[in-house]
Amino acid sequence: MARKRAPEHPVNSSAANLGFERELWKLSDALRNNMDAAEYKHVVLGLIFLKYISDAFEAKRADLLAQRAQGADPEAPDEYRAENIFWVPPGARWPHLLKMAKQPTIGKVVDDAMSAIERDTRLPVVHRPRQKERPFPRPARAHAVHRRPASWAR
């Protein structure tokens, strides 16, 4: 008996069928082109993150615009930080990125947007040791790790 051919796109396992999964799959393949999946994930995850924080920002901005009569300022970063929402500078907002999507410089525009968000976000600075700054140097011989010191004898 002949086997069924595997589908060209992932099967939607949820009960809801949105209808655009096949089209999204084709678009993602076209975007990826010959790029390795390990590289592609960084691009896609960055864009998903950017879209997520932009949506949260726009929702809060709409609330602040409605509360403008009470003294709310929709362009004050502290209004957003008080609600644990990223402040998104004007050049990094999703509508601006959509306008620039067809430009050949879209990669630089997205990089600049991410840099602007990183610059304007107050996060604690964490020092992460680089490869050569490891707190525990690797032993010269791999089997040295498995030896127990004599002081551990039973």
C-alpha positions in Angstrom: 0.0 0.0 0.0 1.4 3.4 -0.9 2.2 5.8 1.9 0.6 9.2 2.1 2.8 12.1 1.2 3.8 14.4 4.1 2.1 17.8 4.0 4.1 20.8 2.7 3.1 22.8 5.7 2.7 22.0 9.4 -0.6 20.6 10.4 -2.7 22.8 12.6 -3.3 20.6 15.7 -5.6 23.1 17.4 -9.4 22.9 17.0 -9.5 26.3 15.4 -8.7 26.6 11.7 -7.8 30.2 11.0 -7.4 29.6 7.3 -4.1 31.4 6.7 -1.6 28.9 8.0 -0.7 27.6 4.6 -0.1 31.1 3.2 2.0 32.0 6.3 4.1 28.9 5.8 4.7 29.8 2.1 5.6 33.4 3.0 8.0 32.2 5.7 9.7 29.9 3.2 10.0 32.7 0.7 11.5 35.0 3.4 13.9 32.4 4.6 15.1 31.5 1.1 18.5 29.9 1.5 19.1 31.1 5.0 19.9 28.4 7.7 17.2 27.9 10.3 19.6 28.7 13.1 20.1 32.2 11.6 16.5 32.7 10.5 15.1 32.2 14.1 17.0 35.2 15.3 15.4 37.4 12.7 11.9 36.0 13.2 12.1 36.1 17.0 13.3 39.6 17.0 10.5 40.7 14.8 7.9 38.9 17.0 9.3 40.6 20.0 9.2 44.0 18.3 5.6 43.5 17.2 4.6 42.3 20.7 6.1 45.3 22.5 4.8 47.7 19.8 1.2 46.3 20.3 1.4 46.7 24.1 2.8 50.2 23.6 0.0 51.2 21.1 -2.7 49.9 23.5 -1.3 51.9 26.4 -0.9 54.9 24.1 -4.5 54.8 23.1 -5.5 54.8 26.8 -3.2 57.8 27.5 -4.7 59.7 24.5 -8.1 59.1 26.0 -6.9 60.4 29.4 -5.2 63.4 28.0 -7.8 65.7 29.6 -6.8 64.3 33.0 -3.2 65.2 32.4 -1.8 62.0 30.8 1.0 62.5 28.4 1.2 59.8 25.7 4.8 60.8 24.8 6.2 60.5 28.3 8.2 57.3 28.7 7.5 57.1 32.5 3.8 56.7 31.8 4.7 53.3 30.1 7.4 52.3 32.5 4.9 52.7 35.4 2.9 49.9 33.8 5.9 47.7 32.9 5.5 48.5 29.2 8.4 49.1 27.0 8.8 52.7 25.8 9.0 52.5 22.0 10.6 55.5 20.3 8.8 57.0 17.3 11.3 55.5 14.8 10.9 52.0 16.2 7.1 51.8 16.3 5.4 49.1 14.2 3.5 51.5 11.9 6.7 53.2 10.9 8.4 49.9 10.2 5.5 48.8 8.0 5.9 52.0 6.0 9.6 51.1 5.5 9.0 47.4 4.8 9.5 47.7 1.0 12.6 49.8 1.2 16.0 48.0 0.5 17.3 49.4 3.8 14.7 47.6 6.0 17.3 45.5 7.7 19.1 48.7 8.9 15.8 50.2 9.9 14.9 47.2 12.1 18.4 47.1 13.6 18.2 50.8 14.4 14.7 50.3 15.9 16.0 47.5 18.2 19.0 49.7 19.2 16.7 52.6 20.0 14.5 50.4 22.2 17.6 49.0 24.0 19.0 52.5 24.5 15.7 53.9 25.9 15.0 51.0 28.2 16.4 51.2 31.6 17.6 47.7 32.5 20.1 46.7 35.1 23.5 46.1 33.6 24.6 42.5 34.1 28.2 41.5 33.4 28.3 38.2 31.7 31.8 36.6 31.6 33.1 36.2 28.1 34.5 32.9 26.9 38.0 33.7 28.0 36.9 35.1 31.3 35.4 31.9 32.7 35.5 31.7 36.5 36.6 28.0 36.3 39.2 27.2 33.7 38.7 23.9 31.9 41.1 21.2 32.9 43.8 20.3 30.5 42.6 16.7 30.4 39.0 15.8 30.1 39.3 12.8 32.4 40.7 15.1 35.2 37.1 16.2 35.9 36.0 12.7 36.8 38.7 12.0 39.3 37.8 12.5 42.9 40.4 14.3 45.2 42.1 12.0 47.7 40.4 14.0 50.5 37.0 12.6 49.4 38.0 9.0 50.1 35.6 7.1 52.2 
